Amino acid sequence: MKAYVYDDVPGDQRLPHDSGNPISLDTLSQLGVIYREIPIDENKRWEGKIDEFAKERGYKNRDQITVTREGLGAAYEDKIKSFFDEHLHEDEEIRYILAGSGYFDVRGINPPFADRWIRISLTSGDLIVLPAGIYHRFTVDSNNTITAMRLFQDEPKWTPYSRSLPDTDERAARGEYLEQVKAVGA
């Protein structure tokens, strides 16, 4: 995992857009983002570690998503653009990267990162938890392939609320998230 301030230079969203300004795990933690490294191994010990992590957080369901040009065919570019729309969820978003690589961008809250994108580069063995209510977006990198395990507390649901909608800032999850971040002084 590598995290840094997104450079905001126009261009392909799949490029690194690395500003050269690194972000620490502590800064991510202040934003409510949880990161774990659980290496993929031949003996599949990682499966037990994922089971343990899921149990700790009350997650009962999971699925797997693979995003590739071949797998999505003609819908690939549209799907990638839809993932990159700034949005939030009313539940945590947990992703464990099984193969490939990609980026999650999260919005900073307070100076010096207020309203700046923080890019989190993830590869195989990286696990990330985005808190409910955080504005974020996702894209594959220039390799155009990622396979991730998604974990859910109940039945799988993934409802994005676009920031462009007039009532998204008013959603309860957003208000609760801002209160949590304020409490830790992020």
C-alpha positions as CSV (number, residue, x, y, z in Angstrom):
1,M,0.0,0.0,0.0
2,K,1.1,3.5,-0.8
3,A,-0.9,6.6,0.0
4,Y,-0.3,10.1,-1.2
5,V,-2.0,13.4,-2.2
6,Y,-3.5,13.1,-5.7
7,D,-1.9,15.6,-8.0
8,D,-5.1,16.9,-9.6
9,V,-3.4,17.0,-13.0
10,P,-5.9,16.2,-15.8
11,G,-5.4,12.9,-17.5
12,D,-6.2,9.2,-17.4
13,Q,-7.6,8.3,-13.9
14,R,-5.7,5.0,-14.1
15,L,-2.3,6.8,-14.0
16,P,-0.6,7.2,-10.6
17,H,-1.2,11.0,-10.2
18,D,1.4,11.0,-7.5
19,S,2.1,14.5,-6.2
20,G,5.2,13.4,-4.3
21,N,3.4,14.2,-1.0
22,P,3.1,11.0,1.0
23,I,0.3,10.2,3.4
24,S,0.9,8.2,6.6
25,L,-1.1,5.4,8.0
26,D,-1.8,7.7,10.9
27,T,-3.4,10.3,8.7
28,L,-5.5,7.6,7.0
29,S,-6.5,6.3,10.4
30,Q,-7.6,9.8,11.5
31,L,-9.9,9.8,8.4
32,G,-11.4,6.5,9.7
33,V,-9.6,4.4,7.0
34,I,-8.3,1.0,8.2
35,Y,-5.5,-0.7,6.4
36,R,-4.2,-4.2,6.9
37,E,-1.6,-6.2,5.0
38,I,-2.6,-9.9,4.8
39,P,-0.2,-11.5,2.2
40,I,-1.7,-14.0,-0.2
41,D,0.2,-17.3,0.4
42,E,0.2,-20.7,-1.2
43,N,-1.1,-22.5,1.9
44,K,-4.1,-20.0,2.0
45,R,-3.4,-19.0,5.6
46,W,-4.8,-15.6,4.5
47,E,-8.3,-17.1,4.4
48,G,-8.2,-17.7,8.2
49,K,-7.0,-14.2,8.8
50,I,-9.8,-12.8,6.6
51,D,-12.3,-15.0,8.5
52,E,-10.9,-13.6,11.8
53,F,-11.1,-10.0,10.6
54,A,-14.7,-10.5,9.3
55,K,-15.8,-12.0,12.6
56,E,-14.2,-9.1,14.6
57,R,-16.2,-6.6,12.5
58,G,-19.5,-8.6,12.4
59,Y,-19.2,-9.4,8.7
60,K,-21.2,-12.5,7.6
61,N,-21.2,-12.4,3.8
62,R,-18.7,-11.9,1.1
63,D,-18.3,-12.1,-2.6
64,Q,-15.6,-11.6,-5.2
65,I,-15.5,-9.1,-8.0
66,T,-13.1,-9.1,-10.9
67,V,-12.7,-6.0,-13.0
68,T,-11.0,-6.5,-16.4
69,R,-11.5,-5.2,-19.9
70,E,-12.1,-8.8,-21.1
71,G,-14.6,-9.6,-18.4
72,L,-16.7,-6.5,-18.8
73,G,-16.4,-6.2,-22.5
74,A,-18.0,-3.2,-24.1
75,A,-19.2,-2.0,-20.7
76,Y,-15.7,-1.7,-19.3
77,E,-15.0,2.0,-19.8
78,D,-18.5,3.0,-18.6
79,K,-18.1,0.8,-15.5
80,I,-14.7,2.3,-14.7
81,K,-16.1,5.8,-15.0
82,S,-19.0,5.0,-12.8
83,F,-16.7,3.6,-10.0
84,F,-14.7,6.9,-10.3
85,D,-17.8,9.1,-9.6
86,E,-17.3,10.6,-6.1
87,H,-19.8,8.9,-3.8
88,L,-20.4,7.6,-0.3
89,H,-22.0,4.5,1.2
90,E,-24.2,4.1,4.3
91,D,-22.1,1.0,5.3
92,E,-18.4,0.4,5.6
93,E,-16.7,-0.7,2.4
94,I,-14.3,-3.5,2.9
95,R,-12.1,-4.7,0.0
96,Y,-9.3,-7.3,0.2
97,I,-7.2,-7.4,-3.0
98,L,-6.7,-11.0,-4.2
99,A,-4.9,-10.1,-7.5
100,G,-4.2,-7.1,-9.7
101,S,-4.1,-3.5,-8.5
102,G,-6.0,-0.3,-8.3
103,Y,-6.6,3.0,-6.4
104,F,-9.1,4.2,-3.9
105,D,-9.2,7.9,-3.5
106,V,-10.7,9.4,-0.3
107,R,-11.4,13.0,0.5
108,G,-9.3,14.8,3.1
109,I,-11.3,16.7,5.7
110,N,-9.0,19.2,7.5
111,P,-5.9,21.3,6.6
112,P,-3.6,20.6,5.0
113,F,-5.6,18.1,3.1
114,A,-9.1,19.7,3.3
115,D,-11.1,18.6,0.3
116,R,-8.0,17.2,-1.4
117,W,-8.0,13.7,-2.8
118,I,-5.8,11.2,-1.0
119,R,-4.9,8.3,-3.3
120,I,-4.4,4.8,-1.8
121,S,-2.6,2.4,-4.2
122,L,-3.5,-1.2,-3.4
123,T,-2.1,-4.5,-4.6
124,S,-2.5,-8.2,-3.8
125,G,-2.7,-8.8,0.0
126,D,-3.9,-5.3,0.9
127,L,-7.1,-4.9,2.9
128,I,-8.9,-1.6,3.3
129,V,-11.9,-0.5,5.2
130,L,-13.5,2.8,4.2
131,P,-15.9,4.1,6.9
132,A,-19.6,4.7,6.1
133,G,-20.1,8.3,5.0
134,I,-16.6,9.0,3.6
135,Y,-16.5,10.5,0.1
136,H,-14.4,8.2,-2.2
137,R,-14.0,6.8,-5.6
138,F,-12.2,3.8,-7.2
139,T,-10.3,3.0,-10.3
140,V,-8.1,0.2,-11.6
141,D,-4.6,1.3,-12.5
142,S,-3.0,1.1,-15.9
143,N,-2.8,-2.7,-15.7
144,N,-6.6,-2.7,-16.1
145,T,-7.2,-5.7,-13.8
146,I,-8.2,-6.2,-10.2
147,T,-9.8,-9.0,-8.2
148,A,-11.2,-8.1,-4.8
149,M,-13.1,-9.8,-2.1
150,R,-16.0,-7.7,-0.8
151,L,-17.2,-8.2,2.8
152,F,-20.7,-7.4,4.0
153,Q,-22.4,-7.4,7.4
154,D,-25.7,-8.7,6.0
155,E,-26.8,-9.4,2.5
156,P,-24.5,-8.0,-0.1
157,K,-25.4,-4.4,-0.9
158,W,-23.4,-1.7,-2.5
159,T,-25.5,1.4,-2.9
160,P,-23.4,4.5,-3.9
161,Y,-24.8,8.0,-3.3
162,S,-23.2,10.4,-5.7
163,R,-21.9,13.6,-4.3
164,S,-23.5,15.4,-7.2
165,L,-26.9,14.6,-5.8
166,P,-28.4,17.5,-3.8
167,D,-29.2,15.4,-0.6
168,T,-26.0,13.3,-0.3
169,D,-24.4,15.7,2.2
170,E,-27.5,15.4,4.3
171,R,-27.4,11.6,4.6
172,A,-27.1,10.3,8.2
173,A,-24.0,8.3,7.4
174,R,-22.2,11.5,6.2
175,G,-23.1,13.4,9.4
176,E,-22.0,10.5,11.6
177,Y,-18.8,10.2,9.7
178,L,-18.0,13.9,10.1
179,E,-18.7,13.7,13.9
180,Q,-16.4,10.7,14.2
181,V,-13.6,12.5,12.3
182,K,-14.1,15.6,14.4
183,A,-13.8,13.5,17.6
184,V,-10.4,12.2,16.6
185,G,-9.2,15.6,15.4
186,A,-8.6,14.7,11.8
